[in-house]
Structure formats: C-alpha cells, structure tokens
Amino acid sequence: MQDRENFLAMLSAVVDLAKTQDNVITVDEIKELMDDSTFTQEQMGHVYEYLAANQIRIQGYFPNKKELVKTDEEKDNLGHVVDATNQNEEEGTAALRELKEREEKLEQEEAAYITMYLEDLATLAPATEGEMEILIQSLQSGKRAAKERLLELHLQQVVDIAKEYQGKGIIVGDLIQEGNIGLMTALEEIYTGETRVPTGSIREVIEYIQSRIRESMEYVIYEQRDSKILENRVVEKINFIGECMKKLAEEYGREATLEELAEFAQLEKEEVADLIELAKDELSTSKNKDEKSEE
C-alpha cells in the first residue's frame, strides 16, 4: 500500500509540473520526480503512455516499437522475472487507473462548483453605462463605499481568469479564492493610492486590477508545485534511508547506529536523524488513521 501511495504521489507530481508548463515535460524532469530505477522499462512506458493520453507532451522520449533481447542469457533472465514484472505492471496499471478516477472525480466537482458560483454571481446587478469609470474615480478620491460595488463587478472576471489556469495543479475553487484576494488587494491599493497603481486612464487601472488577480493565482500555482516537488523528494529520501537501514541490519546482524547509517547513505548525520523522525511521524499518523477507521 505504501509503495502504491508513493507511486501515485510521484506521478501526481509529474502531472502537476507538466500542467504548470503548458502540458510539456522533459524525460529528465520525469526521472527527477520519479525514481525510475525502481521501475521496469515496461512500467515507465506505461507512465509515458498515461501522460500522452492526458495530452502531456514528453520532450526527449522516443518509444521503441519492440524490445530486443540480444543473448540467450538475457532471454533466460527475462524468463525468471517475467511473473514478477507482470505483477508489478498490473499494480502500476491499477495505480494509474486509480489516479485517473481521482482526476475525473475532481473535474466533476470543479464543474459543479463553478456552476453554483456562477448562479450566485447571476443575482448581482450588471454594470450600467459609465458606472465602472465613476466608481474607480470615487475610489481614487478616497471614497471607500465604491470598493464593495467594484468588487461585485469584477467577480465574474475572476472566474474567467481562473478558467484560464485550469489544469495547473490547483482546483478552480482555490484559484477563485486566490483571485478574489488579489482583487481585494488591488482595490485597497487604489483606495490608499499606492505608488504601483497607474494614475493614467481608467483602462490602465482596470488592467492593473486584472494583473493583480493573475499574480495571486500564479503565486499559489507555483507555491503548490514547489511544495509537491519538495514533498516528493523527502518521501524518496525516507524510502532510501529505510532501504539503507535494512541492508545494514542484514550485514551487521543488528540495528545500525546513526553514524553508521549516515556514512553508508553518504548524508549528513543531522539530515538522517531528521528523516528518521519524519518517518516515525508518518508511521504514527498512519497508525492513528487506521485505528480510527477500525472504530
């Protein structure tokens, strides 16, 4: 189960990074996010196929039509591991199917959220001729009462901009919330006369509001991407330390010391200690979840 969750986490990180890059990712980036040394060539092929099926272009990947086995010895070795490989491939395929189902469910939830949100916005009165200009001028002159109406008039635009960033790893609901924060920030800056706010035409002020909405959305997209990449790397290191502990225990016939483990893993002792502590916390959290589910 843990291996399955790790695989899904790694694959999710790959998909999220690709979506922040207009659905393009390189083979090196995939290898960085996924420890491809633990997967067979066939399994990695399934990963590439999954990405391609989701309109994600992989730079530097050229699939072979068939695998060539050069020697009889290689054929024998392949025969010995074929059952295990098939089992791993079935598990990998199941994991990919599970991830696809999660994405489809998320898309349905996003569509329902947008529909409900748009229904609420439809109850707001549309802008009358010249109203936007009058409101912005009022806000610039220090009349805070104009802020609430300007907020209402820009809510639909926040939704439209959020749709442009769909598929970037953040659900639409979160994008709308971040966009609304950017909108409110921009209106407050206009009210207080911040130096970064343009003082030219009303068109420039409106464009400034739009840019602040986009900035808020883009910030949370990149923050989420960096967070997932970092989280994935930590998981990989924890798994690596676990393997090192097993190997040393088999070699020494006892549990390795922190110093021995750090030397074997070629990591700083403090980092190894932190990773072990993180692993303990994860195990403790998982155990508590299991106990609660049993209740």
ZAGU-321709 format. One record per residue (C-alpha): x negated, y negated, z negated; residue number from 1. Coordinates in steps of 0.5 Angstrom, whole numbers, padded with zeros to 4 digits, m for minus. Example, Ala and Ser with C-alpha at 12.3 -4.5 7.8 and 13.67 -1.06 7.14 Angstrom:
% residues 2
SITE      c1      c2      c3     n
SITE   m0025    0009   m0016     1
SITE   m0027    0002   m0014     2
//
This chain:
% residues 295
SITE      c1      c2      c3     n
SITE    0000    0000    0000     1
SITE   m0006   m0005   m0002     2
SITE   m0009   m0003    0005     3
SITE   m0003   m0005    0008     4
SITE   m0002   m0011    0005     5
SITE   m0009   m0013    0006     6
SITE   m0008   m0012    0014     7
SITE   m0001   m0016    0014     8
SITE   m0005   m0022    0010     9
SITE   m0011   m0021    0015    10
SITE   m0006   m0021    0021    11
SITE   m0002   m0027    0019    12
SITE   m0008   m0031    0018    13
SITE   m0010   m0030    0025    14
SITE   m0003   m0031    0028    15
SITE   m0003   m0038    0024    16
SITE   m0009   m0040    0026    17
SITE   m0007   m0039    0033    18
SITE   m0001   m0043    0032    19
SITE   m0005   m0049    0030    20
SITE   m0009   m0048    0036    21
SITE   m0003   m0048    0041    22
SITE   m0003   m0041    0041    23
SITE   m0010   m0040    0043    24
SITE   m0015   m0036    0039    25
SITE   m0022   m0033    0041    26
SITE   m0025   m0026    0039    27
SITE   m0030   m0029    0034    28
SITE   m0024   m0032    0030    29
SITE   m0020   m0026    0030    30
SITE   m0027   m0022    0028    31
SITE   m0028   m0027    0022    32
SITE   m0021   m0027    0020    33
SITE   m0020   m0019    0020    34
SITE   m0026   m0014    0018    35
SITE   m0025   m0011    0025    36
SITE   m0031   m0006    0023    37
SITE   m0026   m0002    0018    38
SITE   m0021   m0001    0024    39
SITE   m0022    0003    0030    40
SITE   m0022    0000    0037    41
SITE   m0015    0003    0039    42
SITE   m0013    0000    0033    43
SITE   m0016   m0007    0034    44
SITE   m0013   m0006    0041    45
SITE   m0006   m0006    0038    46
SITE   m0007   m0012    0035    47
SITE   m0009   m0016    0041    48
SITE   m0003   m0013    0044    49
SITE    0001   m0015    0039    50
SITE   m0002   m0022    0040    51
SITE   m0001   m0022    0047    52
SITE    0006   m0020    0046    53
SITE    0007   m0026    0042    54
SITE    0005   m0031    0047    55
SITE   m0002   m0032    0044    56
SITE   m0008   m0032    0049    57
SITE   m0014   m0029    0047    58
SITE   m0021   m0032    0049    59
SITE   m0026   m0027    0051    60
SITE   m0022   m0021    0051    61
SITE   m0022   m0017    0057    62
SITE   m0018   m0010    0055    63
SITE   m0021   m0004    0059    64
SITE   m0016    0001    0062    65
SITE   m0019    0007    0059    66
SITE   m0024    0009    0054    67
SITE   m0030    0013    0057    68
SITE   m0034    0019    0053    69
SITE   m0041    0020    0055    70
SITE   m0043    0026    0052    71
SITE   m0040    0033    0049    72
SITE   m0043    0031    0042    73
SITE   m0038    0025    0043    74
SITE   m0033    0029    0045    75
SITE   m0033    0034    0039    76
SITE   m0034    0028    0034    77
SITE   m0028    0025    0037    78
SITE   m0024    0031    0036    79
SITE   m0026    0032    0029    80
SITE   m0023    0025    0027    81
SITE   m0017    0024    0032    82
SITE   m0012    0026    0027    83
SITE   m0014    0021    0022    84
SITE   m0014    0016    0028    85
SITE   m0007    0018    0030    86
SITE   m0005    0017    0023    87
SITE   m0009    0010    0022    88
SITE   m0006    0008    0028    89
SITE    0001    0010    0026    90
SITE    0000    0006    0020    91
SITE   m0002    0000    0024    92
SITE    0004    0000    0028    93
SITE    0008    0000    0023    94
SITE    0005   m0006    0019    95
SITE    0006   m0009    0026    96
SITE    0013   m0008    0026    97
SITE    0014   m0010    0019    98
SITE    0011   m0017    0021    99
SITE    0015   m0018    0027   100
SITE    0021   m0016    0023   101
SITE    0019   m0021    0018   102
SITE    0018   m0027    0023   103
SITE    0025   m0025    0026   104
SITE    0028   m0026    0020   105
SITE    0024   m0032    0018   106
SITE    0026   m0035    0025   107
SITE    0034   m0034    0024   108
SITE    0033   m0037    0017   109
SITE    0030   m0043    0020   110
SITE    0035   m0044    0026   111
SITE    0041   m0043    0020   112
SITE    0037   m0049    0016   113
SITE    0037   m0053    0022   114
SITE    0044   m0052    0024   115
SITE    0046   m0054    0017   116
SITE    0041   m0060    0016   117
SITE    0044   m0063    0023   118
SITE    0051   m0062    0021   119
SITE    0049   m0066    0015   120
SITE    0046   m0072    0019   121
SITE    0052   m0072    0023   122
SITE    0056   m0075    0018   123
SITE    0051   m0081    0018   124
SITE    0053   m0087    0022   125
SITE    0049   m0088    0028   126
SITE    0045   m0095    0029   127
SITE    0049   m0101    0032   128
SITE    0046   m0105    0037   129
SITE    0040   m0109    0034   130
SITE    0041   m0106    0028   131
SITE    0034   m0103    0027   132
SITE    0031   m0109    0029   133
SITE    0035   m0113    0024   134
SITE    0033   m0108    0018   135
SITE    0026   m0108    0020   136
SITE    0025   m0115    0020   137
SITE    0029   m0115    0013   138
SITE    0025   m0110    0010   139
SITE    0018   m0114    0012   140
SITE    0021   m0120    0009   141
SITE    0022   m0116    0002   142
SITE    0029   m0114    0002   143
SITE    0029   m0107   m0001   144
SITE    0036   m0106    0001   145
SITE    0034   m0105    0008   146
SITE    0030   m0099    0006   147
SITE    0036   m0094    0005   148
SITE    0039   m0095    0012   149
SITE    0033   m0095    0015   150
SITE    0031   m0088    0012   151
SITE    0038   m0086    0015   152
SITE    0037   m0088    0022   153
SITE    0030   m0084    0022   154
SITE    0032   m0077    0019   155
SITE    0034   m0075    0026   156
SITE    0028   m0077    0029   157
SITE    0024   m0073    0023   158
SITE    0028   m0067    0025   159
SITE    0026   m0068    0033   160
SITE    0019   m0068    0031   161
SITE    0019   m0062    0026   162
SITE    0021   m0058    0032   163
SITE    0015   m0060    0036   164
SITE    0011   m0057    0031   165
SITE    0015   m0051    0030   166
SITE    0011   m0044    0030   167
SITE    0005   m0048    0027   168
SITE    0005   m0043    0021   169
SITE    0010   m0048    0017   170
SITE    0017   m0047    0016   171
SITE    0022   m0052    0019   172
SITE    0025   m0054    0012   173
SITE    0018   m0055    0010   174
SITE    0016   m0059    0016   175
SITE    0022   m0064    0015   176
SITE    0021   m0065    0008   177
SITE    0014   m0067    0009   178
SITE    0016   m0071    0015   179
SITE    0021   m0075    0010   180
SITE    0016   m0076    0005   181
SITE    0012   m0079    0011   182
SITE    0018   m0083    0013   183
SITE    0019   m0086    0006   184
SITE    0012   m0088    0005   185
SITE    0012   m0092    0012   186
SITE    0018   m0096    0010   187
SITE    0015   m0097    0003   188
SITE    0008   m0100    0006   189
SITE    0013   m0104    0011   190
SITE    0016   m0107    0005   191
SITE    0010   m0108    0001   192
SITE    0006   m0111    0007   193
SITE    0000   m0106    0007   194
SITE   m0005   m0108    0012   195
SITE   m0005   m0102    0016   196
SITE    0002   m0104    0018   197
SITE    0002   m0107    0025   198
SITE    0005   m0114    0025   199
SITE    0007   m0115    0032   200
SITE    0013   m0112    0036   201
SITE    0019   m0108    0033   202
SITE    0017   m0103    0038   203
SITE    0010   m0102    0034   204
SITE    0013   m0102    0027   205
SITE    0017   m0096    0030   206
SITE    0011   m0093    0033   207
SITE    0008   m0093    0026   208
SITE    0013   m0090    0023   209
SITE    0013   m0084    0027   210
SITE    0006   m0084    0027   211
SITE    0006   m0083    0019   212
SITE    0012   m0078    0020   213
SITE    0007   m0074    0024   214
SITE    0001   m0075    0020   215
SITE    0005   m0072    0014   216
SITE    0007   m0066    0018   217
SITE    0000   m0065    0021   218
SITE   m0003   m0065    0014   219
SITE    0001   m0060    0011   220
SITE    0000   m0055    0017   221
SITE   m0008   m0056    0017   222
SITE   m0008   m0055    0009   223
SITE   m0004   m0049    0009   224
SITE   m0008   m0046    0015   225
SITE   m0015   m0047    0011   226
SITE   m0011   m0044    0005   227
SITE   m0010   m0038    0008   228
SITE   m0016   m0037    0011   229
SITE   m0020   m0038    0004   230
SITE   m0015   m0033    0001   231
SITE   m0016   m0028    0006   232
SITE   m0024   m0029    0005   233
SITE   m0023   m0028   m0002   234
SITE   m0019   m0022   m0001   235
SITE   m0024   m0019    0004   236
SITE   m0030   m0020   m0002   237
SITE   m0026   m0017   m0007   238
SITE   m0025   m0011   m0003   239
SITE   m0032   m0011   m0001   240
SITE   m0034   m0011   m0009   241
SITE   m0029   m0005   m0010   242
SITE   m0033   m0001   m0005   243
SITE   m0040   m0003   m0008   244
SITE   m0037   m0001   m0015   245
SITE   m0035    0006   m0012   246
SITE   m0042    0007   m0009   247
SITE   m0046    0005   m0015   248
SITE   m0042    0009   m0019   249
SITE   m0043    0015   m0015   250
SITE   m0050    0014   m0014   251
SITE   m0051    0013   m0022   252
SITE   m0046    0017   m0025   253
SITE   m0044    0011   m0029   254
SITE   m0041    0004   m0028   255
SITE   m0046   m0001   m0025   256
SITE   m0048   m0007   m0029   257
SITE   m0046   m0014   m0027   258
SITE   m0053   m0015   m0025   259
SITE   m0054   m0008   m0021   260
SITE   m0047   m0010   m0017   261
SITE   m0050   m0017   m0015   262
SITE   m0056   m0014   m0013   263
SITE   m0053   m0009   m0009   264
SITE   m0048   m0013   m0006   265
SITE   m0053   m0019   m0005   266
SITE   m0049   m0024   m0008   267
SITE   m0050   m0029   m0014   268
SITE   m0048   m0026   m0021   269
SITE   m0043   m0031   m0022   270
SITE   m0039   m0030   m0016   271
SITE   m0039   m0023   m0017   272
SITE   m0036   m0024   m0024   273
SITE   m0031   m0029   m0021   274
SITE   m0029   m0024   m0016   275
SITE   m0028   m0018   m0021   276
SITE   m0024   m0023   m0026   277
SITE   m0020   m0025   m0020   278
SITE   m0019   m0017   m0018   279
SITE   m0017   m0016   m0025   280
SITE   m0012   m0022   m0025   281
SITE   m0009   m0019   m0018   282
SITE   m0008   m0012   m0021   283
SITE   m0005   m0015   m0028   284
SITE    0000   m0019   m0023   285
SITE    0002   m0013   m0019   286
SITE    0003   m0008   m0025   287
SITE    0008   m0013   m0028   288
SITE    0012   m0014   m0022   289
SITE    0012   m0006   m0022   290
SITE    0014   m0006   m0029   291
SITE    0020   m0011   m0028   292
SITE    0022   m0007   m0021   293
SITE    0023   m0001   m0025   294
SITE    0027   m0004   m0031   295
//
